Amino acid sequence: MNEFIQFRNQVYDTERNDIYPLQFLDAYIHKSETMNSDERRWKGQIRTIKQLEQEKKLGEKEIDELLSFLGEHPSIDRLIVDAVLKLFNDETKGIVENKTKELLVKQQYDSQQLYHVLDICIECGLDVLSDDDIFFMLQKYKRDAEIMSVLLDYMGRFNRQGFKEHLYELLTFDYPDSIKIQAINAMRNLYSMEAVDQSFVKKNVINENNNVFFEGFMDFLHNGFKFENPGTSILQSMFYGDFEDSGKGNNGGLAVLLKGLGEEIAKDNSVSYVFTLTITQDLTKPFISFYGAKHVLIRLPIYLDQAVRDKFIKRELFIKRQIAHFLKLANLKPDVFHIRFLDNASKAVAHLCKELNRKLVFTLTPDPHRNMFDGAGQLKELDFNELIEKLNKIKIGDELIDISDGIVGIGNAEVKTELAVYFPQFKNEHVNGKINMIGEGIQIEQLMNAEDLAIPSNRLMEWVETNNDFFEKPVILNVGRLSVLKGQVELLKAWSNSRLSETHNLLLIGGDLERPNQEEEAVIDFFKDHVHRHPEFKGRFLHQGAMSNADIRMLEKTIIQQDFDDPHIYICSSVKEEFGIAILEAMSIGFLTLGPLKGGVKSYMRNGENGFLIDTSNWETIAKDAEKYLYDSKIDKDEVKKIQAAGQKTIDEHFSIKKISAEFVSMYLSVKGEEDHEI
């Protein structure tokens, strides 16, 4: 029996899912022999927090205890703040106000405590800072971007004027552009846009890298936006990357999906606009971009500490408030909010949606649930920080299931059955009635007609010509962001240690070569070292940085037109893939496609009929399964062509972006209450 699944069912059978993280910690720690004294203390703090929530008790002693916990662990900080807000009411308001004042007057807090105390004050409407307090913080924490950010938020929330010279001073510091944007916005809110010295801003903030963004943002502050179309408006959040940066950093296939899906949904006459919201740190692109007449990408400049492992957990409430502020300034009132991740940014959007009394749609995936146990079904030995991080996401998923108006599962009925294994809430008829199983899709029509394809970029043409010799052999292709979970390192090992390297060259596309993050850099370094140690593969293995989706699809079309005895192959090496946009695109072009057993690919890939499912746990399993299907099964060229054709047919018939978007529109309108709409 799977220990994790068994425990999930036991907890939900007691109808006490609010204490799930604590109960799991109890069970996990009982069998763990690796916890140190700090971790046991943190576990005790979690117990205290959860008991207070259950008892609905928040007196002076309890507030003192909670505030004393702040600053020790980011996940526990989140639980503390959430608990205070959950228990805050008219009866406890005076206690919370007095205790936060006491802490602030002593000035013995560290920056982590201060951040969360200010967060609580903003959320609870408690203006507890004197002018001297604000002046002191502006001076002492002037180099702390997060404190400056939440302090600016506080000053705006309570209309604390009298610090204009300090706001101008902030613009001269070496802060990220997103902090300077916030300072300009604060001046606009506290005084007026006319009171902002434009020449000072131009001198100290605007440069050749960010001038396009600032031009659009300043125009927005002056004039606002006017989005006036009849129909239902949709807001979908995408907090990982940008439409223009697919394949870089943590920006994967979701950007490709949401760009195409947003464009297609917006074509429906019942839809007024689709707004895709992302968070940007690097202000090199426009503040707002249109993709089609009614699909709008908005890049909100919200500061996040990129050095932090989970950059959303601390900034959850700030993200919620900044999105709310933007929607108010833009006079946007989306009818339906759609979120797609188990993280604190998505939780922020969900709570904002409910505060605005709008409808919430939530795409649910069993991640990180699948990674809580090993192959034998036993609980994995995780270090405390990783365990707490995963439990936070599981807790968010459970909360979002409860408050959402509609739930999307990615795939078919088979995937829904798998979801039900990880989410025992599905046994509840109310929850089960919310669920809609919808696949992902691609722009098939664009692929099928050469005249509709984008003209190859000069960059692509030059790159293909430079590497012309590489394409004189069948190609194994893999496209995606560079990540351990995406398995490119394991694929390179599998290729170079198997018969795959005898018959095919290997092409990996993805990653930011100019400014790689830490994980990308590690993968790129492995590629270079591997070729250095195996010079026989030089010229036969190519790694190309992220390309635009149009260039990738044109490259795939170019590759597939070259006929060899062996087929061109697309291998998705991800440890698991929820669905796989890149897989759909490769199948639709005609690649013989190999996808991972784990995840949602099996919902549309039938082994040996339209592709092959392989174990992608490590390079040995990739090599073993690939050899088994490609060589040992002795399938001939005609059989391969039948499989390739079947793959194309599967995508043509079931995964057109038009078909998928129609299903989404129908669901959105149903959730909003327009059940009679017909597509």
Beta strands, then each sheet from edge to edge (+ up, - down):
strand 1: 232-237
strand 2: 271-279
strand 3: 288-290
strand 4: 295-300
strand 5: 336-339
strand 6: 359-364
strand 7: 406-410
strand 8: 435-438
strand 9: 475-479
strand 10: 505-509
strand 11: 541-544
strand 12: 569-571
strand 13: 592-596
strand 14: 612-614
sheet 1: 3+ 4- 2- 1- 5- 6- 7- 8-
sheet 2: 11+ 10+ 9+ 12+ 13+ 14+
end
